[in-house]
């Protein structure tokens, strides 16, 4: 017998066919046992429900997979929405590093990280890849908060052993990672992830040793870092050891890597990511402020590079993955139609191919199945299907009537599209992670 039954129309991306093909499954019943989808049946075929908890998601509401944010800086949450008019290095010195230093105090970390996890869950993020800080105890506190509040997560204790501020640099970075892994709490849903901040703050020797450490762990560990984020960062890497992606490859860190931004990668480098077993966390909002360009999502997907989506708080000011979905679409239009050298005569106007556009179903794919693929979890996450973890959202688009204008003639897909473009935390009625209502 199952322990939870949900009656709803399911809206999700199809696992087969073109990326972003939508799958609408009306009047379905989802049976969940021990956190896993046991079956999905048409209403009327479910049989006796027994003692299962029964939830009904009535129209125009629907059920969809949980959103997967694969790039979020947890200690930066407190100043999200501020300072984005500053150059990136000044922004880091003024806001980022002081905020991250504070997480050395576990009491502060407990308070701040509790709020972060509550915020992301309330916004429908069922799985999150978190950068913490260089502090072992503070980073462990982030893991504890995720476990306590029931969010699936990957927790990265950040590594920095060069070109870092006074008082915020490590003398024994590999030892600190080992301590972090040794003390990491046991959990089925919260795991550690190796997290060198980026090449400018990590020596090559440390990167090589981090690869050794992760290979020692049973099943290995994923890696997350920043790559080719901005013109300044690319130039900084060139002045050190060269292109950051090549250095990561040479250090053995591409396989299982979640690479944030990747704005300035060439086609050859995108193929290097694919062939090396990595994936890219597209962060469209923060790229507007610090990337100096727009990541070529469609080109990467054509090259079969795994691409997911990240909010990149606080470089991105909005913790909602719905916002990231919207910016993925809008930034692709800017990339396609051009924002410079505009000629105001229609027949002279220069366009890129429309194949560079990202549609709203494709952006939703990035936030669900695409992110799951980057985490090597697409067999377990990203859709509501038998054998997968029940990480899901019950959406109530009527909860924000002054944002979402519904009409009696709206189809399910039209309601879904309105929610993607206009929904907020009020419209997320329930969040399940691993079958648990959190």
PyMOL commands that set and color helices and strands:
alter all, ss='L'
color gray80, all
select helices_A, chain A and resi 74-79+88-104+106-122+136-149+173-183+199-201+204-216+231-239+244-250+267-276+284-291+297-302+321-337+346-348+354-356+360-374+397-400+412-422+425-427
alter helices_A, ss='H'
color red, helices_A
select strands_A, chain A and resi 4-13+22-33+36-42+53-56+62-65+67-73+125-131+152-156+158-159+190-192+195-196+223-227+257-261+279-282+306-309+392-395+428-433+436-437
alter strands_A, ss='S'
color yellow, strands_A
deselect
rebuild
show_as cartoon
